[in-house]
Amino acid sequence: MYKVFVGGLPFATTDDELNQLFAAHGTVASANVVRDRESGRSKGFGFVEFENDEEGKAAEKALNGSEVGGRTISVAEARPKEDRPRENRW
């Protein structure tokens, strides 16, 4: 599996649209736009996971710096999630 981070997405982008954008470059295992827990609004970034490393790397190269919905997106290999303590909000 090869996972990419996609930044700079238009806030109206859906999971399906993200999937379709990357499916042109390979077999997408999952595509998720990250949303705010409270409002449900897109945070403007997401993650796409490919079943094949080579296809994921090709999609990363092809789509990084491309324009989607009037915005330039950045695509890079996703880094592992860091364990960080949750902040107390109150």
PDB file as gemmi writes it, atoms N, CA and C in Angstrom:
CRYST1    1.000    1.000    1.000  90.00  90.00  90.00 P 1                      
ATOM      1  N   MET A   1       0.843  -1.189   0.000  1.00  0.00           N  
ATOM      2  CA  MET A   1       0.000   0.000   0.000  1.00  0.00           C  
ATOM      3  C   MET A   1       0.883   1.246   0.000  1.00  0.00           C  
ATOM      4  N   TYR A   2       0.455   2.236  -0.744  1.00  0.00           N  
ATOM      5  CA  TYR A   2       1.168   3.512  -0.826  1.00  0.00           C  
ATOM      6  C   TYR A   2       0.163   4.617  -0.546  1.00  0.00           C  
ATOM      7  N   LYS A   3       0.426   5.413   0.476  1.00  0.00           N  
ATOM      8  CA  LYS A   3      -0.517   6.439   0.900  1.00  0.00           C  
ATOM      9  C   LYS A   3       0.062   7.820   0.620  1.00  0.00           C  
ATOM     10  N   VAL A   4      -0.763   8.680   0.001  1.00  0.00           N  
ATOM     11  CA  VAL A   4      -0.335  10.050  -0.272  1.00  0.00           C  
ATOM     12  C   VAL A   4      -1.202  11.051   0.477  1.00  0.00           C  
ATOM     13  N   PHE A   5      -0.558  12.151   0.842  1.00  0.00           N  
ATOM     14  CA  PHE A   5      -1.238  13.305   1.432  1.00  0.00           C  
ATOM     15  C   PHE A   5      -1.564  14.244   0.287  1.00  0.00           C  
ATOM     16  N   VAL A   6      -2.779  14.786   0.277  1.00  0.00           N  
ATOM     17  CA  VAL A   6      -3.198  15.732  -0.752  1.00  0.00           C  
ATOM     18  C   VAL A   6      -3.624  17.022  -0.056  1.00  0.00           C  
ATOM     19  N   GLY A   7      -2.873  18.089  -0.270  1.00  0.00           N  
ATOM     20  CA  GLY A   7      -3.171  19.371   0.366  1.00  0.00           C  
ATOM     21  C   GLY A   7      -3.658  20.392  -0.649  1.00  0.00           C  
ATOM     22  N   GLY A   8      -4.339  21.408  -0.162  1.00  0.00           N  
ATOM     23  CA  GLY A   8      -4.809  22.492  -1.027  1.00  0.00           C  
ATOM     24  C   GLY A   8      -6.092  22.174  -1.762  1.00  0.00           C  
ATOM     25  N   LEU A   9      -6.827  21.191  -1.292  1.00  0.00           N  
ATOM     26  CA  LEU A   9      -8.078  20.813  -1.960  1.00  0.00           C  
ATOM     27  C   LEU A   9      -9.144  21.899  -1.793  1.00  0.00           C  
ATOM     28  N   PRO A  10      -9.971  22.108  -2.820  1.00  0.00           N  
ATOM     29  CA  PRO A  10     -11.122  22.994  -2.636  1.00  0.00           C  
ATOM     30  C   PRO A  10     -11.993  22.418  -1.515  1.00  0.00           C  
ATOM     31  N   PHE A  11     -12.575  23.282  -0.699  1.00  0.00           N  
ATOM     32  CA  PHE A  11     -13.344  22.815   0.456  1.00  0.00           C  
ATOM     33  C   PHE A  11     -14.578  22.008   0.063  1.00  0.00           C  
ATOM     34  N   ALA A  12     -15.044  22.138  -1.167  1.00  0.00           N  
ATOM     35  CA  ALA A  12     -16.233  21.402  -1.616  1.00  0.00           C  
ATOM     36  C   ALA A  12     -15.914  19.995  -2.112  1.00  0.00           C  
ATOM     37  N   THR A  13     -14.635  19.614  -2.167  1.00  0.00           N  
ATOM     38  CA  THR A  13     -14.240  18.302  -2.689  1.00  0.00           C  
ATOM     39  C   THR A  13     -14.803  17.185  -1.823  1.00  0.00           C  
ATOM     40  N   THR A  14     -15.387  16.178  -2.483  1.00  0.00           N  
ATOM     41  CA  THR A  14     -15.933  15.014  -1.773  1.00  0.00           C  
ATOM     42  C   THR A  14     -14.947  13.850  -1.858  1.00  0.00           C  
ATOM     43  N   ASP A  15     -15.182  12.822  -1.051  1.00  0.00           N  
ATOM     44  CA  ASP A  15     -14.361  11.617  -1.106  1.00  0.00           C  
ATOM     45  C   ASP A  15     -14.415  11.007  -2.506  1.00  0.00           C  
ATOM     46  N   ASP A  16     -15.603  10.965  -3.103  1.00  0.00           N  
ATOM     47  CA  ASP A  16     -15.762  10.381  -4.440  1.00  0.00           C  
ATOM     48  C   ASP A  16     -14.975  11.157  -5.489  1.00  0.00           C  
ATOM     49  N   GLU A  17     -15.008  12.486  -5.412  1.00  0.00           N  
ATOM     50  CA  GLU A  17     -14.258  13.307  -6.376  1.00  0.00           C  
ATOM     51  C   GLU A  17     -12.760  13.095  -6.221  1.00  0.00           C  
ATOM     52  N   LEU A  18     -12.293  12.972  -4.991  1.00  0.00           N  
ATOM     53  CA  LEU A  18     -10.880  12.715  -4.742  1.00  0.00           C  
ATOM     54  C   LEU A  18     -10.490  11.352  -5.306  1.00  0.00           C  
ATOM     55  N   ASN A  19     -11.348  10.369  -5.094  1.00  0.00           N  
ATOM     56  CA  ASN A  19     -11.121   9.030  -5.625  1.00  0.00           C  
ATOM     57  C   ASN A  19     -11.027   9.070  -7.152  1.00  0.00           C  
ATOM     58  N   GLN A  20     -11.968   9.746  -7.807  1.00  0.00           N  
ATOM     59  CA  GLN A  20     -11.986   9.820  -9.268  1.00  0.00           C  
ATOM     60  C   GLN A  20     -10.737  10.501  -9.817  1.00  0.00           C  
ATOM     61  N   LEU A  21     -10.282  11.550  -9.151  1.00  0.00           N  
ATOM     62  CA  LEU A  21      -9.092  12.276  -9.584  1.00  0.00           C  
ATOM     63  C   LEU A  21      -7.875  11.360  -9.614  1.00  0.00           C  
ATOM     64  N   PHE A  22      -7.724  10.546  -8.583  1.00  0.00           N  
ATOM     65  CA  PHE A  22      -6.542   9.688  -8.478  1.00  0.00           C  
ATOM     66  C   PHE A  22      -6.714   8.346  -9.188  1.00  0.00           C  
ATOM     67  N   ALA A  23      -7.947   7.893  -9.395  1.00  0.00           N  
ATOM     68  CA  ALA A  23      -8.192   6.598 -10.045  1.00  0.00           C  
ATOM     69  C   ALA A  23      -7.685   6.572 -11.479  1.00  0.00           C  
ATOM     70  N   ALA A  24      -7.539   7.741 -12.090  1.00  0.00           N  
ATOM     71  CA  ALA A  24      -7.007   7.807 -13.460  1.00  0.00           C  
ATOM     72  C   ALA A  24      -5.540   7.363 -13.500  1.00  0.00           C  
ATOM     73  N   HIS A  25      -4.909   7.267 -12.330  1.00  0.00           N  
ATOM     74  CA  HIS A  25      -3.483   6.940 -12.278  1.00  0.00           C  
ATOM     75  C   HIS A  25      -3.199   5.587 -11.637  1.00  0.00           C  
ATOM     76  N   GLY A  26      -4.235   4.884 -11.200  1.00  0.00           N  
ATOM     77  CA  GLY A  26      -4.011   3.581 -10.598  1.00  0.00           C  
ATOM     78  C   GLY A  26      -5.202   3.118  -9.786  1.00  0.00           C  
ATOM     79  N   THR A  27      -5.029   1.969  -9.138  1.00  0.00           N  
ATOM     80  CA  THR A  27      -6.102   1.381  -8.341  1.00  0.00           C  
ATOM     81  C   THR A  27      -6.104   1.997  -6.945  1.00  0.00           C  
ATOM     82  N   VAL A  28      -7.157   2.758  -6.654  1.00  0.00           N  
ATOM     83  CA  VAL A  28      -7.278   3.438  -5.369  1.00  0.00           C  
ATOM     84  C   VAL A  28      -7.967   2.513  -4.371  1.00  0.00           C  
ATOM     85  N   ALA A  29      -7.304   2.297  -3.224  1.00  0.00           N  
ATOM     86  CA  ALA A  29      -7.897   1.474  -2.168  1.00  0.00           C  
ATOM     87  C   ALA A  29      -8.842   2.312  -1.323  1.00  0.00           C  
ATOM     88  N   SER A  30      -8.474   3.575  -1.083  1.00  0.00           N  
ATOM     89  CA  SER A  30      -9.338   4.469  -0.320  1.00  0.00           C  
ATOM     90  C   SER A  30      -8.965   5.918  -0.617  1.00  0.00           C  
ATOM     91  N   ALA A  31      -9.950   6.794  -0.493  1.00  0.00           N  
ATOM     92  CA  ALA A  31      -9.733   8.229  -0.675  1.00  0.00           C  
ATOM     93  C   ALA A  31     -10.626   8.942   0.332  1.00  0.00           C  
ATOM     94  N   ASN A  32     -10.009   9.746   1.196  1.00  0.00           N  
ATOM     95  CA  ASN A  32     -10.763  10.405   2.259  1.00  0.00           C  
ATOM     96  C   ASN A  32     -10.375  11.866   2.392  1.00  0.00           C  
ATOM     97  N   VAL A  33     -11.371  12.741   2.349  1.00  0.00           N  
ATOM     98  CA  VAL A  33     -11.173  14.151   2.641  1.00  0.00           C  
ATOM     99  C   VAL A  33     -11.334  14.305   4.149  1.00  0.00           C  
ATOM    100  N   VAL A  34     -10.371  14.954   4.797  1.00  0.00           N  
ATOM    101  CA  VAL A  34     -10.427  15.135   6.246  1.00  0.00           C  
ATOM    102  C   VAL A  34     -11.406  16.256   6.564  1.00  0.00           C  
ATOM    103  N   ARG A  35     -12.291  15.966   7.511  1.00  0.00           N  
ATOM    104  CA  ARG A  35     -13.334  16.923   7.883  1.00  0.00           C  
ATOM    105  C   ARG A  35     -13.233  17.282   9.360  1.00  0.00           C  
ATOM    106  N   ASP A  36     -13.669  18.489   9.684  1.00  0.00           N  
ATOM    107  CA  ASP A  36     -13.722  18.946  11.067  1.00  0.00           C  
ATOM    108  C   ASP A  36     -14.750  18.113  11.817  1.00  0.00           C  
ATOM    109  N   ARG A  37     -14.392  17.639  13.004  1.00  0.00           N  
ATOM    110  CA  ARG A  37     -15.287  16.787  13.788  1.00  0.00           C  
ATOM    111  C   ARG A  37     -16.588  17.475  14.149  1.00  0.00           C  
ATOM    112  N   GLU A  38     -16.504  18.735  14.491  1.00  0.00           N  
ATOM    113  CA  GLU A  38     -17.688  19.446  14.968  1.00  0.00           C  
ATOM    114  C   GLU A  38     -18.572  19.981  13.853  1.00  0.00           C  
ATOM    115  N   SER A  39     -17.964  20.618  12.858  1.00  0.00           N  
ATOM    116  CA  SER A  39     -18.767  21.251  11.805  1.00  0.00           C  
ATOM    117  C   SER A  39     -19.010  20.340  10.612  1.00  0.00           C  
ATOM    118  N   GLY A  40     -18.153  19.331  10.414  1.00  0.00           N  
ATOM    119  CA  GLY A  40     -18.278  18.463   9.252  1.00  0.00           C  
ATOM    120  C   GLY A  40     -17.704  19.085   7.986  1.00  0.00           C  
ATOM    121  N   ARG A  41     -17.163  20.295   8.097  1.00  0.00           N  
ATOM    122  CA  ARG A  41     -16.607  21.005   6.937  1.00  0.00           C  
ATOM    123  C   ARG A  41     -15.220  20.458   6.607  1.00  0.00           C  
ATOM    124  N   SER A  42     -14.915  20.392   5.319  1.00  0.00           N  
ATOM    125  CA  SER A  42     -13.609  19.937   4.867  1.00  0.00           C  
ATOM    126  C   SER A  42     -12.514  20.825   5.430  1.00  0.00           C  
ATOM    127  N   LYS A  43     -11.378  20.210   5.748  1.00  0.00           N  
ATOM    128  CA  LYS A  43     -10.223  20.970   6.209  1.00  0.00           C  
ATOM    129  C   LYS A  43      -9.299  21.327   5.044  1.00  0.00           C  
ATOM    130  N   GLY A  44      -9.661  20.906   3.812  1.00  0.00           N  
ATOM    131  CA  GLY A  44      -8.872  21.263   2.634  1.00  0.00           C  
ATOM    132  C   GLY A  44      -7.727  20.309   2.335  1.00  0.00           C  
ATOM    133  N   PHE A  45      -7.730  19.152   2.990  1.00  0.00           N  
ATOM    134  CA  PHE A  45      -6.719  18.151   2.668  1.00  0.00           C  
ATOM    135  C   PHE A  45      -7.308  16.760   2.846  1.00  0.00           C  
ATOM    136  N   GLY A  46      -6.594  15.775   2.335  1.00  0.00           N  
ATOM    137  CA  GLY A  46      -7.074  14.407   2.449  1.00  0.00           C  
ATOM    138  C   GLY A  46      -5.965  13.412   2.203  1.00  0.00           C  
ATOM    139  N   PHE A  47      -6.338  12.141   2.166  1.00  0.00           N  
ATOM    140  CA  PHE A  47      -5.389  11.058   1.960  1.00  0.00           C  
ATOM    141  C   PHE A  47      -5.950  10.084   0.938  1.00  0.00           C  
ATOM    142  N   VAL A  48      -5.055   9.583   0.093  1.00  0.00           N  
ATOM    143  CA  VAL A  48      -5.431   8.580  -0.900  1.00  0.00           C  
ATOM    144  C   VAL A  48      -4.466   7.415  -0.750  1.00  0.00           C  
ATOM    145  N   GLU A  49      -5.029   6.205  -0.690  1.00  0.00           N  
ATOM    146  CA  GLU A  49      -4.208   5.020  -0.548  1.00  0.00           C  
ATOM    147  C   GLU A  49      -4.328   4.168  -1.810  1.00  0.00           C  
ATOM    148  N   PHE A  50      -3.170   3.797  -2.361  1.00  0.00           N  
ATOM    149  CA  PHE A  50      -3.110   2.965  -3.562  1.00  0.00           C  
ATOM    150  C   PHE A  50      -2.737   1.540  -3.184  1.00  0.00           C  
ATOM    151  N   GLU A  51      -3.257   0.580  -3.941  1.00  0.00           N  
ATOM    152  CA  GLU A  51      -2.920  -0.816  -3.703  1.00  0.00           C  
ATOM    153  C   GLU A  51      -1.505  -1.139  -4.175  1.00  0.00           C  
ATOM    154  N   ASN A  52      -0.985  -0.324  -5.110  1.00  0.00           N  
ATOM    155  CA  ASN A  52       0.301  -0.585  -5.729  1.00  0.00           C  
ATOM    156  C   ASN A  52       1.222   0.627  -5.530  1.00  0.00           C  
ATOM    157  N   ASP A  53       2.433   0.392  -5.017  1.00  0.00           N  
ATOM    158  CA  ASP A  53       3.376   1.484  -4.747  1.00  0.00           C  
ATOM    159  C   ASP A  53       3.737   2.278  -6.002  1.00  0.00           C  
ATOM    160  N   GLU A  54       3.982   1.577  -7.096  1.00  0.00           N  
ATOM    161  CA  GLU A  54       4.387   2.254  -8.336  1.00  0.00           C  
ATOM    162  C   GLU A  54       3.284   3.174  -8.854  1.00  0.00           C  
ATOM    163  N   GLU A  55       2.044   2.707  -8.789  1.00  0.00           N  
ATOM    164  CA  GLU A  55       0.915   3.542  -9.236  1.00  0.00           C  
ATOM    165  C   GLU A  55       0.765   4.761  -8.337  1.00  0.00           C  
ATOM    166  N   GLY A  56       0.939   4.578  -7.042  1.00  0.00           N  
ATOM    167  CA  GLY A  56       0.855   5.693  -6.103  1.00  0.00           C  
ATOM    168  C   GLY A  56       1.922   6.733  -6.364  1.00  0.00           C  
ATOM    169  N   LYS A  57       3.147   6.277  -6.606  1.00  0.00           N  
ATOM    170  CA  LYS A  57       4.250   7.200  -6.884  1.00  0.00           C  
ATOM    171  C   LYS A  57       4.026   7.929  -8.208  1.00  0.00           C  
ATOM    172  N   ALA A  58       3.487   7.227  -9.201  1.00  0.00           N  
ATOM    173  CA  ALA A  58       3.197   7.853 -10.497  1.00  0.00           C  
ATOM    174  C   ALA A  58       2.109   8.922 -10.347  1.00  0.00           C  
ATOM    175  N   ALA A  59       1.080   8.627  -9.552  1.00  0.00           N  
ATOM    176  CA  ALA A  59       0.004   9.600  -9.321  1.00  0.00           C  
ATOM    177  C   ALA A  59       0.542  10.811  -8.576  1.00  0.00           C  
ATOM    178  N   GLU A  60       1.401  10.575  -7.603  1.00  0.00           N  
ATOM    179  CA  GLU A  60       2.013  11.664  -6.842  1.00  0.00           C  
ATOM    180  C   GLU A  60       2.769  12.598  -7.785  1.00  0.00           C  
ATOM    181  N   LYS A  61       3.572  12.027  -8.651  1.00  0.00           N  
ATOM    182  CA  LYS A  61       4.367  12.818  -9.594  1.00  0.00           C  
ATOM    183  C   LYS A  61       3.486  13.563 -10.597  1.00  0.00           C  
ATOM    184  N   ALA A  62       2.448  12.872 -11.085  1.00  0.00           N  
ATOM    185  CA  ALA A  62       1.577  13.460 -12.113  1.00  0.00           C  
ATOM    186  C   ALA A  62       0.686  14.573 -11.569  1.00  0.00           C  
ATOM    187  N   LEU A  63       0.216  14.437 -10.336  1.00  0.00           N  
ATOM    188  CA  LEU A  63      -0.782  15.377  -9.822  1.00  0.00           C  
ATOM    189  C   LEU A  63      -0.227  16.480  -8.921  1.00  0.00           C  
ATOM    190  N   ASN A  64       0.985  16.318  -8.402  1.00  0.00           N  
ATOM    191  CA  ASN A  64       1.558  17.354  -7.544  1.00  0.00           C  
ATOM    192  C   ASN A  64       1.705  18.650  -8.340  1.00  0.00           C  
ATOM    193  N   GLY A  65       1.137  19.727  -7.821  1.00  0.00           N  
ATOM    194  CA  GLY A  65       1.210  21.026  -8.495  1.00  0.00           C  
ATOM    195  C   GLY A  65       0.118  21.246  -9.526  1.00  0.00           C  
ATOM    196  N   SER A  66      -0.781  20.271  -9.692  1.00  0.00           N  
ATOM    197  CA  SER A  66      -1.866  20.431 -10.665  1.00  0.00           C  
ATOM    198  C   SER A  66      -2.997  21.258 -10.062  1.00  0.00           C  
ATOM    199  N   GLU A  67      -3.902  21.701 -10.926  1.00  0.00           N  
ATOM    200  CA  GLU A  67      -4.999  22.545 -10.479  1.00  0.00           C  
ATOM    201  C   GLU A  67      -6.288  21.747 -10.375  1.00  0.00           C  
ATOM    202  N   VAL A  68      -6.977  21.912  -9.253  1.00  0.00           N  
ATOM    203  CA  VAL A  68      -8.261  21.260  -9.024  1.00  0.00           C  
ATOM    204  C   VAL A  68      -9.222  22.328  -8.498  1.00  0.00           C  
ATOM    205  N   GLY A  69     -10.270  22.568  -9.220  1.00  0.00           N  
ATOM    206  CA  GLY A  69     -11.271  23.533  -8.778  1.00  0.00           C  
ATOM    207  C   GLY A  69     -10.706  24.924  -8.536  1.00  0.00           C  
ATOM    208  N   GLY A  70      -9.722  25.319  -9.341  1.00  0.00           N  
ATOM    209  CA  GLY A  70      -9.131  26.642  -9.200  1.00  0.00           C  
ATOM    210  C   GLY A  70      -8.043  26.746  -8.142  1.00  0.00           C  
ATOM    211  N   ARG A  71      -7.697  25.632  -7.508  1.00  0.00           N  
ATOM    212  CA  ARG A  71      -6.641  25.629  -6.483  1.00  0.00           C  
ATOM    213  C   ARG A  71      -5.526  24.678  -6.881  1.00  0.00           C  
ATOM    214  N   THR A  72      -4.314  25.042  -6.555  1.00  0.00           N  
ATOM    215  CA  THR A  72      -3.161  24.189  -6.833  1.00  0.00           C  
ATOM    216  C   THR A  72      -2.989  23.225  -5.671  1.00  0.00           C  
ATOM    217  N   ILE A  73      -3.003  21.927  -5.988  1.00  0.00           N  
ATOM    218  CA  ILE A  73      -2.875  20.924  -4.931  1.00  0.00           C  
ATOM    219  C   ILE A  73      -1.422  20.480  -4.786  1.00  0.00           C  
ATOM    220  N   SER A  74      -1.093  20.021  -3.595  1.00  0.00           N  
ATOM    221  CA  SER A  74       0.220  19.416  -3.368  1.00  0.00           C  
ATOM    222  C   SER A  74      -0.016  17.956  -3.000  1.00  0.00           C  
ATOM    223  N   VAL A  75       0.801  17.095  -3.575  1.00  0.00           N  
ATOM    224  CA  VAL A  75       0.675  15.661  -3.340  1.00  0.00           C  
ATOM    225  C   VAL A  75       2.046  15.136  -2.931  1.00  0.00           C  
ATOM    226  N   ALA A  76       2.099  14.445  -1.808  1.00  0.00           N  
ATOM    227  CA  ALA A  76       3.355  13.882  -1.316  1.00  0.00           C  
ATOM    228  C   ALA A  76       3.065  12.604  -0.549  1.00  0.00           C  
ATOM    229  N   GLU A  77       4.080  11.750  -0.456  1.00  0.00           N  
ATOM    230  CA  GLU A  77       3.910  10.524   0.316  1.00  0.00           C  
ATOM    231  C   GLU A  77       3.534  10.887   1.753  1.00  0.00           C  
ATOM    232  N   ALA A  78       2.534  10.220   2.271  1.00  0.00           N  
ATOM    233  CA  ALA A  78       2.062  10.495   3.633  1.00  0.00           C  
ATOM    234  C   ALA A  78       3.076   9.970   4.635  1.00  0.00           C  
ATOM    235  N   ARG A  79       3.313  10.769   5.664  1.00  0.00           N  
ATOM    236  CA  ARG A  79       4.185  10.341   6.755  1.00  0.00           C  
ATOM    237  C   ARG A  79       3.334   9.620   7.790  1.00  0.00           C  
ATOM    238  N   PRO A  80       3.950   8.727   8.556  1.00  0.00           N  
ATOM    239  CA  PRO A  80       3.186   8.047   9.618  1.00  0.00           C  
ATOM    240  C   PRO A  80       2.645   9.061  10.615  1.00  0.00           C  
ATOM    241  N   LYS A  81       1.469   8.778  11.131  1.00  0.00           N  
ATOM    242  CA  LYS A  81       0.840   9.665  12.113  1.00  0.00           C  
ATOM    243  C   LYS A  81       1.663   9.642  13.399  1.00  0.00           C  
ATOM    244  N   GLU A  82       1.960  10.825  13.905  1.00  0.00           N  
ATOM    245  CA  GLU A  82       2.741  10.920  15.130  1.00  0.00           C  
ATOM    246  C   GLU A  82       1.823  10.776  16.337  1.00  0.00           C  
ATOM    247  N   ASP A  83       2.327  10.094  17.341  1.00  0.00           N  
ATOM    248  CA  ASP A  83       1.585  10.011  18.600  1.00  0.00           C  
ATOM    249  C   ASP A  83       1.834  11.307  19.356  1.00  0.00           C  
ATOM    250  N   ARG A  84       0.785  12.045  19.574  1.00  0.00           N  
ATOM    251  CA  ARG A  84       0.930  13.278  20.330  1.00  0.00           C  
ATOM    252  C   ARG A  84      -0.224  13.373  21.307  1.00  0.00           C  
ATOM    253  N   PRO A  85       0.058  13.919  22.472  1.00  0.00           N  
ATOM    254  CA  PRO A  85      -1.015  14.005  23.465  1.00  0.00           C  
ATOM    255  C   PRO A  85      -2.131  14.934  23.006  1.00  0.00           C  
ATOM    256  N   ARG A  86      -3.352  14.570  23.332  1.00  0.00           N  
ATOM    257  CA  ARG A  86      -4.493  15.420  23.000  1.00  0.00           C  
ATOM    258  C   ARG A  86      -4.502  16.611  23.932  1.00  0.00           C  
ATOM    259  N   GLU A  87      -4.776  17.765  23.368  1.00  0.00           N  
ATOM    260  CA  GLU A  87      -4.839  18.975  24.176  1.00  0.00           C  
ATOM    261  C   GLU A  87      -6.178  19.046  24.904  1.00  0.00           C  
ATOM    262  N   ASN A  88      -6.139  19.538  26.111  1.00  0.00           N  
ATOM    263  CA  ASN A  88      -7.371  19.808  26.835  1.00  0.00           C  
ATOM    264  C   ASN A  88      -7.947  21.107  26.316  1.00  0.00           C  
ATOM    265  N   ARG A  89      -9.158  21.105  25.900  1.00  0.00           N  
ATOM    266  CA  ARG A  89      -9.740  22.307  25.302  1.00  0.00           C  
ATOM    267  C   ARG A  89     -10.373  23.225  26.333  1.00  0.00           C  
ATOM    268  N   TRP A  90     -10.434  22.854  27.555  1.00  0.00           N  
ATOM    269  CA  TRP A  90     -11.051  23.704  28.562  1.00  0.00           C  
ATOM    270  C   TRP A  90     -10.128  23.972  29.700  1.00  0.00           C  
TER     271      TRP A  90                                                      
END                                                                             
